[in-house]
Amino acid sequence: MSAYDPDNIFGKVLRGEIPAHKVFEDDTVFAMMDIFPQSKGHLLVIPKAPSRNLLDADPATLSEAMPYVQRLARAVQKALRPDGIRVVQFNEAPAGQSVFHLHFHIIPVYEGVPIGRHGEGRADDGELAEEARAIAAAL
């Protein structure tokens, strides 16, 4: 496993170098809409502590992040009313990780609507902004 690279795209988002459709931010996590969503309302929860993924993360980072994942999943449920929610986390490229900064996917699942492929199909910025506002309001 390679070392953490602070110049990854999420590191740049956290430093404000790249814009994002922010849903929530505090000293611990940053939550934003996935611009390549697998379904409507696909959200990313990014711990601010630097780590490549679950395998090298400090256990304290993991224990601090999970209540946020739960809180944000509940906000997605309240705002968008999906039939279910997937929480996914990838570790290293062969497992599907494409950005090497620890993050959790909250993926709403809608009955009868297939989930898209990971990392494909750029979403409309207007729709992402609307979803971000709805989820933030549900917090």
Secondary structure, DSSP 8 states (H G I E B T S, - for coil): -----TTSHHHHHHTTSS---EEEE-SSEEEEE-SS-SSTT-EEEEESS--SSTTTS-HHHHHHHHHHHHHHHHHHHHHH--SEEEEE---SGGGT--S-S--EEEEEE-TT-----TT-S---HHHHHHHHHHHHHH-
